[in-house]
Amino acid sequence: MDLHELLGARRVLQAPMAGGASNPALVHAVDGAGGLGSLAAGYLSVEALAERISGVRGLGTDVFGVNVFVPSGAPAPVSVLDGYRRDLAAESVRHGAEVGPSTYDDDAWDAKIDLLVGSPVSVVSFTFGCPSTRVLERLRDAGSATVVTATTVEEARTAVARGADGVCVQGVEAGGHRATFDPARGDDRPLLSLLPEVVGAVEVPVIAAGGIMTEEDVAAALTSGATAVQLGTAFLRCPESGAQPAHKAALADPSFTGTSLTRAFTGRPARGLTNRFMTEHPDAPAAYPEVHHMTKPLRAAAARAGDTGGMALWAGTGFRRARELPAADLVAALREVV
């Protein structure tokens, strides 16, 4: 797949949002309106990912992307994890759910790459790091374009040096996880500050992400040199989105007044609506994916109870401008300025 050609025709991208928001219905709706939808492989088993890919194709959509988390970091000390387990005790009691195991894993990295080589999609993108040149070559040989998400100029250059076909520049405004290769060294800069520097540093298509919600935001990113734009929070309230109903409602709830970056839910910095869980666990350890596995049962229990204070309500800084309308209508509106 030629990325220049693809992005020339589809300049509005739906962000891959791990945890269920990005589902086949949303990807299909975005595709039908002339955008590019993406599934998130993060947290899924290989079998579940294969089912979602088949689900998209079963709806008649052949042009779409899949995003994969790149393994990074090293296992955290047991003492650190035990300390956070004690901190989570009150959350466990609140909804009668046990804290999960402090498992360190690579999110089935090899198996997911093998799946995507054997069953190619149009675009394979990456978060949390840059794959090896060999992995990028395997995907390209299978027919997929590759995109690496970057939060610094250096990360973007690394991606291109290893053979990525494109770069997705993520500003600090973005909801969900910061994509930085190293959480201790990420560049937490606004999109429109970082974007022109990356555009000037690499000679591949650059996709802009972070805080893009409206037609005006799209125009500003394209004017700053982006080839295309990627939106996540903007799609959360669409009826096709797989986000939890309580999550969708919270985006319009006036009691949520802002967003924060936190490690409390997963052990990596991620942006969401500021809620009780965040404020009660400000010193969560930098331990991904162990913290993710530990809090997963607690988050699920909170979601079942409709307790938005205990849920990971991922959202970017522009969340208040999220519109409750069909994904096709949103894409059509955004495409008016491209």
C-alpha positions as CSV (number, residue, x, y, z in Angstrom):
1,M,0.0,0.0,0.0
2,D,1.4,3.4,-1.0
3,L,1.0,5.7,1.9
4,H,1.3,8.9,-0.1
5,E,-1.6,7.8,-2.4
6,L,-3.7,6.5,0.5
7,L,-3.4,9.7,2.6
8,G,-4.0,11.8,-0.5
9,A,-7.4,10.3,-0.8
10,R,-8.2,9.8,2.9
11,R,-6.9,12.7,4.9
12,V,-9.1,12.2,8.0
13,L,-8.1,9.2,10.1
14,Q,-9.9,7.7,13.1
15,A,-7.4,6.9,15.8
16,P,-7.0,3.4,17.0
17,M,-8.3,3.4,20.6
18,A,-7.4,0.4,22.7
19,G,-10.0,-0.9,25.1
20,G,-13.0,-1.3,22.8
21,A,-13.8,2.2,21.4
22,S,-12.4,1.3,18.0
23,N,-14.6,-1.5,16.8
24,P,-15.5,-2.9,13.3
25,A,-18.7,-0.8,13.2
26,L,-16.8,2.5,13.7
27,V,-14.0,1.5,11.2
28,H,-16.6,0.6,8.6
29,A,-18.6,3.9,9.1
30,V,-15.4,6.0,8.8
31,D,-14.3,4.2,5.7
32,G,-17.7,4.6,4.1
33,A,-17.5,8.4,4.5
34,G,-14.1,8.6,2.9
35,G,-11.9,8.5,6.0
36,L,-9.5,5.8,7.2
37,G,-10.5,3.8,10.2
38,S,-8.2,1.8,12.5
39,L,-8.5,-1.1,15.0
40,A,-6.4,-1.2,18.1
41,A,-4.5,-4.5,18.7
42,G,-3.5,-3.4,22.2
43,Y,-4.7,-5.7,25.1
44,L,-6.4,-8.1,22.6
45,S,-5.5,-11.7,22.3
46,V,-4.3,-12.7,18.8
47,E,-7.6,-14.6,18.3
48,A,-9.6,-11.6,19.3
49,L,-7.7,-9.3,16.9
50,A,-8.2,-11.8,14.1
51,E,-11.9,-11.8,14.8
52,R,-12.1,-8.0,14.7
53,I,-10.1,-7.8,11.4
54,S,-12.5,-10.4,10.0
55,G,-15.4,-8.4,11.4
56,V,-14.3,-5.2,9.5
57,R,-13.9,-7.2,6.3
58,G,-17.2,-8.9,6.8
59,L,-18.9,-5.5,6.7
60,G,-17.3,-4.9,3.3
61,T,-14.4,-2.7,4.3
62,D,-11.0,-3.5,2.9
63,V,-9.0,-0.3,3.5
64,F,-8.2,0.2,7.2
65,G,-5.4,0.1,9.7
66,V,-4.4,-1.8,12.8
67,N,-2.3,-0.3,15.6
68,V,0.1,-2.4,17.7
69,F,1.8,-1.6,21.0
70,V,5.6,-2.0,20.8
71,P,7.1,-3.8,23.8
72,S,9.1,-1.5,25.9
73,G,10.7,-1.2,29.4
74,A,11.5,-3.9,31.8
75,P,9.7,-5.7,34.7
76,A,9.2,-3.4,37.7
77,P,10.6,-4.4,41.1
78,V,8.3,-6.6,43.1
79,S,8.4,-4.1,46.1
80,V,7.1,-1.3,43.9
81,L,4.2,-3.4,42.7
82,D,3.4,-4.7,46.1
83,G,3.3,-1.2,47.4
84,Y,0.8,-0.1,44.7
85,R,-1.3,-3.2,45.4
86,R,-1.7,-2.0,49.0
87,D,-2.7,1.4,47.7
88,L,-5.4,-0.1,45.6
89,A,-7.0,-2.0,48.5
90,A,-9.7,0.6,48.9
91,E,-10.6,0.3,45.2
92,S,-10.9,-3.4,45.6
93,V,-13.4,-3.1,48.5
94,R,-15.4,-0.4,46.7
95,H,-16.8,-2.7,44.0
96,G,-15.9,-6.1,45.4
97,A,-13.2,-6.8,42.8
98,E,-9.8,-8.2,43.4
99,V,-6.7,-6.4,42.2
100,G,-5.3,-8.2,39.2
101,P,-2.0,-10.0,38.8
102,S,1.1,-7.8,38.3
103,T,1.9,-9.5,35.0
104,Y,4.7,-8.3,32.7
105,D,4.2,-9.3,29.1
106,D,4.8,-8.1,25.5
107,D,1.1,-8.1,24.5
108,A,1.7,-11.1,22.2
109,W,4.0,-9.0,20.0
110,D,5.4,-11.7,17.8
111,A,2.1,-13.4,17.2
112,K,0.4,-10.2,16.3
113,I,3.1,-9.3,13.8
114,D,2.8,-12.8,12.3
115,L,-0.9,-12.4,12.0
116,L,-0.6,-9.0,10.2
117,V,2.0,-10.4,7.8
118,G,-0.2,-13.4,7.0
119,S,-3.4,-11.4,6.8
120,P,-2.2,-7.9,5.7
121,V,-4.2,-4.7,6.2
122,S,-3.7,-1.4,4.5
123,V,-1.7,0.3,7.3
124,V,0.0,-1.0,10.4
125,S,0.8,1.7,12.9
126,F,2.8,1.5,16.2
127,T,2.7,3.1,19.6
128,F,5.2,3.1,22.5
129,G,8.3,2.6,20.2
130,C,9.6,1.8,16.8
131,P,9.9,-1.8,15.6
132,S,13.1,-3.1,14.0
133,T,13.9,-2.6,10.4
134,R,13.1,-6.3,9.8
135,V,9.6,-6.1,11.2
136,L,8.8,-3.0,9.1
137,E,10.2,-4.8,6.0
138,R,8.1,-7.9,6.7
139,L,5.0,-5.8,6.8
140,R,5.9,-3.8,3.7
141,D,6.6,-7.0,1.8
142,A,3.2,-8.3,2.8
143,G,1.6,-5.1,1.3
144,S,1.1,-2.9,4.3
145,A,2.2,0.7,4.8
146,T,3.8,1.4,8.2
147,V,3.4,4.4,10.5
148,V,5.2,5.0,13.8
149,T,3.7,7.4,16.4
150,A,6.3,9.9,17.7
151,T,6.3,12.6,20.3
152,T,9.8,14.1,19.5
153,V,11.8,14.9,16.4
154,E,14.3,12.3,17.4
155,E,11.7,9.6,17.6
156,A,10.4,10.6,14.1
157,R,13.9,10.4,12.7
158,T,14.5,7.0,14.3
159,A,11.3,5.7,12.7
160,V,12.3,6.9,9.2
161,A,15.8,5.6,9.6
162,R,14.4,2.1,10.3
163,G,12.1,2.3,7.2
164,A,8.7,3.5,8.4
165,D,6.6,4.8,5.5
166,G,5.1,7.6,7.7
167,V,5.1,9.3,11.1
168,C,2.2,10.2,13.3
169,V,3.1,13.2,15.4
170,Q,1.3,13.2,18.8
171,G,0.8,16.4,20.6
172,V,0.4,16.5,24.4
173,E,-3.3,17.4,23.9
174,A,-4.0,13.8,22.8
175,G,-6.3,11.5,24.9
176,G,-5.2,8.1,26.0
177,H,-1.6,7.0,26.2
178,R,1.4,9.2,25.4
179,A,3.1,7.4,22.6
180,T,6.6,8.3,23.6
181,F,9.2,5.6,23.2
182,D,10.6,6.4,26.7
183,P,8.1,7.9,29.2
184,A,10.9,9.5,31.1
185,R,12.1,11.4,27.9
186,G,8.9,12.2,26.0
187,D,8.3,15.7,24.6
188,D,5.1,17.0,26.1
189,R,4.6,19.8,23.6
190,P,1.5,21.1,21.9
191,L,0.8,19.6,18.5
192,L,1.2,22.9,16.5
193,S,4.6,23.5,18.2
194,L,6.0,20.1,17.5
195,L,4.4,19.4,14.1
196,P,6.3,21.9,11.9
197,E,9.7,20.6,13.3
198,V,8.9,17.0,12.5
199,V,7.6,18.0,9.0
200,G,10.9,19.7,8.4
201,A,13.0,16.8,9.8
202,V,11.6,13.9,7.8
203,E,10.7,13.2,4.1
204,V,7.7,11.0,4.6
205,P,4.0,11.7,5.1
206,V,3.3,13.2,8.6
207,I,0.0,12.6,10.3
208,A,-1.0,15.1,13.0
209,A,-2.7,13.9,16.2
210,G,-3.6,15.5,19.5
211,G,-6.5,17.8,20.3
212,I,-8.0,17.8,16.8
213,M,-11.8,18.0,17.2
214,T,-13.2,20.5,14.6
215,E,-12.9,21.6,11.0
216,E,-10.8,24.6,12.2
217,D,-8.4,22.2,14.0
218,V,-8.0,20.1,10.9
219,A,-7.3,23.2,8.8
220,A,-4.7,24.4,11.3
221,A,-2.8,21.1,11.2
222,L,-2.8,20.9,7.5
223,T,-1.6,24.4,7.2
224,S,1.3,23.5,9.5
225,G,2.5,20.9,7.1
226,A,0.6,17.7,8.0
227,T,-0.4,15.3,5.2
228,A,-3.4,14.1,7.2
229,V,-5.0,14.3,10.6
230,Q,-6.0,11.7,13.2
231,L,-8.8,12.1,15.7
232,G,-9.8,9.9,18.6
233,T,-11.8,11.8,21.2
234,A,-13.9,13.4,18.5
235,F,-15.3,9.9,17.6
236,L,-16.0,8.7,21.1
237,R,-19.6,10.0,21.2
238,C,-20.5,8.6,17.8
239,P,-23.2,5.8,18.1
240,E,-20.8,3.4,16.3
241,S,-18.1,3.9,19.0
242,G,-17.6,1.0,21.4
243,A,-16.9,3.3,24.3
244,Q,-18.8,2.6,27.5
245,P,-22.1,4.5,27.8
246,A,-20.9,6.1,31.0
247,H,-17.7,7.2,29.2
248,K,-19.7,8.8,26.4
249,A,-21.9,10.6,28.9
250,A,-19.0,11.8,31.0
251,L,-17.7,13.7,27.9
252,A,-20.7,16.0,28.1
253,D,-21.1,16.0,31.9
254,P,-20.4,19.5,33.2
255,S,-19.0,18.0,36.5
256,F,-15.9,16.9,34.5
257,T,-14.1,20.2,33.9
258,G,-10.7,19.1,32.6
259,T,-8.2,16.3,31.8
260,S,-5.0,15.2,33.4
261,L,-2.0,13.0,32.5
262,T,-1.8,10.0,34.9
263,R,0.0,6.7,35.5
264,A,-2.7,5.5,37.9
265,F,-4.5,3.2,35.5
266,T,-1.8,1.6,33.5
267,G,1.7,2.6,34.7
268,R,2.3,4.8,31.6
269,P,1.3,8.4,31.2
270,A,-2.1,8.7,29.7
271,R,-4.6,11.6,29.4
272,G,-8.2,11.3,30.6
273,L,-11.0,13.1,32.3
274,T,-9.8,14.1,35.8
275,N,-11.6,11.8,38.2
276,R,-11.4,10.4,41.7
277,F,-9.1,7.5,40.8
278,M,-6.6,9.8,39.3
279,T,-6.6,12.2,42.3
280,E,-6.4,9.4,44.9
281,H,-3.4,7.7,43.2
282,P,-1.1,10.6,42.1
283,D,2.1,8.6,42.8
284,A,1.3,5.4,40.8
285,P,4.6,3.7,39.7
286,A,6.0,3.8,36.2
287,A,5.3,0.1,35.7
288,Y,3.7,-0.8,32.4
289,P,2.0,-3.2,31.7
290,E,1.9,-4.5,35.3
291,V,-0.2,-1.6,36.6
292,H,-2.6,-2.1,33.6
293,H,-3.2,-5.7,34.6
294,M,-3.5,-4.8,38.3
295,T,-6.2,-2.2,37.7
296,K,-8.1,-4.0,34.9
297,P,-10.6,-5.8,37.2
298,L,-11.1,-2.7,39.2
299,R,-11.9,-0.6,36.1
300,A,-14.2,-3.3,34.8
301,A,-16.1,-3.4,38.0
302,A,-16.4,0.4,38.1
303,A,-17.7,0.3,34.5
304,R,-20.3,-2.3,35.4
305,A,-21.5,-0.1,38.3
306,G,-21.5,3.1,36.2
307,D,-18.9,4.6,38.5
308,T,-17.1,7.2,36.4
309,G,-14.9,8.0,39.4
310,G,-13.2,4.7,39.0
311,M,-13.1,4.3,35.2
312,A,-10.3,5.3,32.8
313,L,-12.1,8.0,30.9
314,W,-9.5,8.6,28.2
315,A,-10.1,11.9,26.5
316,G,-8.0,14.7,24.9
317,T,-8.0,18.3,26.0
318,G,-10.7,19.2,23.5
319,F,-13.2,16.7,24.9
320,R,-16.0,19.2,25.4
321,R,-16.2,19.7,21.6
322,A,-16.9,16.0,21.0
323,R,-20.2,15.8,19.0
324,E,-22.9,13.2,19.3
325,L,-23.5,12.4,15.7
326,P,-22.9,9.5,13.3
327,A,-19.3,8.8,12.4
328,A,-20.0,9.3,8.7
329,D,-21.5,12.8,9.4
330,L,-18.4,13.7,11.5
331,V,-16.0,12.6,8.7
332,A,-18.1,14.4,6.1
333,A,-17.9,17.7,8.1
334,L,-14.2,17.3,8.7
335,R,-13.4,16.6,5.0
336,E,-15.0,19.8,4.0
337,V,-11.7,21.6,4.8
338,V,-9.2,19.1,3.4
